Amino acid sequence: ARPRRLLPPRGPAGGARAPPCEGQRRRASRAGAGGGQDGSPHGAELLGRRLGTAVPAPGVANRHGDVPVLISEDIVISQPAKILNFLRKQKYNADYELSAKQGADTLAYIALLEEKLLPALLHTFWVEAENYCSVTKPWFASRIAFPLSLYLPGRMSREALNRILLTRGGPPLYSLTEVEAQIYRDAKECLNLLSKRLGTSQFFFGDTPTTLDAFVFGFLAPIYKVCFPRVQLQEHLKQLPNLCRFCDDILTCYFRLTVLGFAYFNEIKTQAIYDYLRAVLQRTCMLHMGRGRSNAAAV
């Protein structure tokens, strides 16, 4: 008989779930995590800062739980592609100085990111049980209002698994394990191609960031910065120093206030702890000195 295409089995309530042999991942996908799956908020925020427009801080979600979100007066727009189209209609475009060939390269690399890197990114955040339960679920649930925080995370996790299986689960890949191995091979190959294309340049098309830089950063920054228990993709990224430097430069240049704010907060917190411990030590010393004088007077 001809093998059937791999599809997620249907649960009793109509929802998709992982194959029974993958019990741990099935429980993780049921437990749930929320947020968008078409890129990181930082990519859209980078482009907004580059163009001088106001883009909301990461973690602001619309009623559907999608991020990133752009709020302009009474208009709410989610998903990177729609946000970029809206900005272009408002006469904001980071690609004015690109040639026709560079514009075509931008579209080609964005398609490469969505085909090769996005499935592994979805799996890392939403399907890998340890990463999902310890990082993604509590992280996104904390940013979504109750009671949606109880429902949206699980829905987004199931949608991530369904998307991976429906787009990458065809022949000759007939099991979830085979699909996982293939999507990570493709993701590593994609990272290698991006590293080769970037080379020693600051950005992909010279010294000025463009739409491609925003897209690439939106995909790479979560992999690079989030502390996961399972770091298969993160370890490979950190072996490509020019991509790591690319992320660090963008964080420094375009998220300087955020980075310095956290550093300043940590410095204040550390100083407060130091002052508290010093005060406790001084009180302890004074208490012992007072007891010593009392004992001497009694003698």
Disulfide bonds with the S-S distance in Angstrom:
none
